[in-house]
Amino acid sequence: MDLTSLLGLLLALAGIFVGHTLDGGKFSSLFQPAAFAIVVVGTFGAVLLQTKSQAFVRGVRMLRWVFVTPPDRRQALAREIHLWSLSARRDGLLSLEQYMAKADPFIQKGLRLVVDGIQPDKLRSLMHTEINNYEFRERQAARIWESAAGYAPTVGILGAVLGLIHVMENLSDPSKLGAGIAVAFVSTVYGVGLANLFFYPVGNKIKGIVSERVAQYEILADVFHDIATGDYTRVLDERVACLLSEH
């Protein structure tokens, strides 16, 4: 569990609710199901309209990364790199095939290209193409949260207008004016609040995690190139040092 993300979300919500209460507002006045439905459903409807279904589903699944951060595999990767180097130096490149079974798809492809004897520069080019494709897919999925942050305030204004229309339709019945006005103002709060306190932070955090993975894959691409060229000297140690120094 990423306690920092959880604490940040709780602080953001506490700031709104405590400030609203200190200003004399009622806690219950911020809970308007109609406003919530307009903003949330409308926002995700717009996002789904502009996004491919696979990217949308992938982006929604990425939400768990914000609160349950993917495990840090740098130490494990460093050990694996040393094993690959030692095995290739002692038993030849074909011995690397034994490490492919439990590896992730990117590492499997890199080891396969090394075992197949692909020319080192060509190997690195292929791996960077794979990295670019991976980064594009992941960023397309993560972008749904940025899109939601862009649409939410506008949909909130739409909810406010709908609330005012409801008010205008019931001017002759004062008992219904309060509900319409509440929907109008709370819709705006939901739209702006969700955009700046949830959607934008979620999108930025996911992009940061994707960037970390891309950086690790770039180092691995260079490692595969070095192993393919038979360079097991200080160069690989520097690659591992760079991997472990990432934040």
N, C-alpha and C positions, 0 to 999 in steps of 0.2 A: 504494500500500500504506500502510495506517495503522500505522505502526511503534509507536505508543503502545498500541494494542490488542494487537498481537502481543507486545510487551514485557510488558504486564500479564498476559497469559495465561501466558507463560513464567515470570514471577516467581511467579505463584500455584502453578503446578505444581512449580517448583523449591523453594518453601517447604515443600510437603508432602513431596516426595521426600527433600530434604536433611534435614529434621527427622526423618523416619522413619529415615533411615540413621544419623544422629547418635545416635538413641535406641537403636541396636543392631538395628533391624529390617532385614530383607532386602528389597532392591529388588524382587525377583520376587514377594514375598508380596502386593503390592498389585495384581497382575494376576490377576484371577479372571474368566474368560470367563462363567461361570454367573452371577456377581453382576452383571456388566456387562449381560448380556442381560436379566436380570430388571428392573433399574432403568431402562435406556434404552428397551427395547421396551415395558415396562409404562407408563412415563411418557408416551411419545408415543402409545401406544394410548389412554390416558385423555384426552390433549389432543385427539386426533382425534375421539374420541367426543363431545366438547362443542363442537367447532368445525365450521363449514361447510367443505367441501372446498376452495372457492376461497380462503377466508381462510387455511386451513392451508398450502396451496401457496404463497400469496403471502408468508406469514410465513417459510417456509423459504427462499424466494428472497431475502428481506431480510437473511438472515444474512451475505451477502457485503458488505453495507454496513458491517459492523463492522470488517472487515479491509481492504476496498477502499472508502474513503469516496467517495460521489458527488461529482463535481467541484463546486467553488464557482462558481456562475454569477452571483454578484452584480455583478461588473464588467461581464459581458456584458449582463445585464439593464439596468444603468444606461445603457449605450450604446444599447440598443434603445429605452429610454424616451425618450432625447433624439432619436433618429431618428423615433419616432412623433410626438413633439411638433412637431418641425420640419416633418415631412411634412404633418401635419394643419393646421398654421398656414399653410403656403405653398400647398398644393394641395387642402385640404379633407379631410373625414373619409373620403371614398371612397378616397382614396389609400392608406389604411392596409391595404387589401385585399392589397396586394403583399407585406406582411410575414407573412401568415398561413400560407403554404405550409410553411415550415420551423419553425414554432413548435410548442410542445407543446400538448396539447388545451386546457388552461386558458387559455393566451394566445390561442389560436385563437378560443375562445368569446368572450373579452372583446373582441377586435378586431372579431369579427363583430357583436356587439351594438352597438358604437360605429358601425360602418359602416351598420348597419341603422337607425340613428337612434333607438334605444330611449331613452326618457326617463331622464336621468342617475340619479335616485334609484332608479328601477326597475331600471336596469342594475346598480347597486351591490348592490341586494337580491338579484338573481339570481346575481351573482358570489359573494356571501357564502353563498348556499345551496349553490352548487357547492363552495365551500371546506369547508363543514360536511360535505357528502357525502364529499369526498375524505378529510378528517380521520377520519371515522368508519370508512371502509374501511381506511385505513392502520393505525389504532390497533387495529382488530379483528384484523388480521393480526399486528401486533407483539405483541399480548396472548398469543399462543400460547407465547411464551418465559416470560412471567410465570406462565402456567398451569403450564408444565413445572416451573418453580422451586417452585411450590406442591405439585405432586404428587410430585416426585422424592424428598424425604425420607421421605414416607409409604410410597412403593413400596420405598424402601431398607429400612425397618423390616419390610415384608412379606417382602423377601428374607432378612432376618435371621431371621425366624420360620421360614421354609422351611428355612434352614440348620440351625436348632436341631431342627426335626422330623427332618431327615436324621440328625442326631447321635443323637437318641433312638432312632431305628430301628436304629442300628448300635452300640448300647452293648456288645453282645457281641463286636464286631470292632473293637478299638482302632485298627487300621490305617486305618479309614475315618473316624475321629472328627476328625482334623485337617482334612480337606477340608471337612467340614460346618461346623466352627467358623470356618474361614477365610471361607467364603461368607457366613456370618452376619454377621461383623464388617465385612468388606469391602463388603458390600451397603449397610450404613449409611454407610460412608465415601463410596461412590459417590453415594448419594442426597443427602447433605448437601453434599458437595463440588461436584457438578454444579450444584445449586440455587444456591449462594452464590458460586461461583467462575466460573460460565459462564452459566447460564440467566438469572439476575437481571441481571448486567451487560450481557448481550446485549440483553435486553428494554429496559433503560433507555437504552442507546445508540441503539437503533433509534427509540425514542420521541423522543429528543432530535433526531434527524435529521428526523423527521416534523414536529416542532414548528418547526424552522427553515424547512422548506418552507412550512408553513402561514403563518408570519409573512411570508414573501416574497409569497405569494399574496394576503394581506390588503393589503399595500402596493400590489400590482399592481391589485387591485380599486379602490382609491382613485385610482390613476393613471388607469384607464379612465374613472372618474367625472369626474375633472378634465378629461380630454381631451374627453369628451362635452359638458361645460359650456363648453368654449372657454377654460378657465383654463390659460394657458401661462406664467404668471408665476412668482413666487418659490415658489409652492405646490409645483409639480412638482420644483423643485430641492430642497426640503425632503423630499419623498418619496424622492428618490434618495439624499439624505444619510442618511435613516433606513435605507434598504436596505443601504447600504455600511457602516453602523455595526453591523449585526447580527453576532453571534458564533455 
